[in-house]
Amino acid sequence: MDKLNGFQLVEKVKRIDKQVKVCFMTAFEAYYNAIREEFRNLDENCFIRKPIKCDDLVERVFRQIDSSNSND
């Protein structure tokens, strides 16, 4: 992303909609650890490490959506 990093993007989106669901995906261990530190309330399944197969990614995202909907 040109002008925002992922953390800044999430902050902006959360200002618009506090209920939005977010999953982070990274290949960098340092980013993974920073994300976990910054967003401690996120479910462990929202932290996705690359590489990941497309089918596995889709399954994990759908699982998050389903679990979020069941909590409503």
PyMOL commands that set and color helices and strands:
alter all, ss='L'
color gray80, all
select helices_A, chain A and resi 6-16+29-38+44-46+54-70
alter helices_A, ss='H'
color red, helices_A
select strands_A, chain A and resi 24-26+47-49
alter strands_A, ss='S'
color yellow, strands_A
deselect
rebuild
show_as cartoon
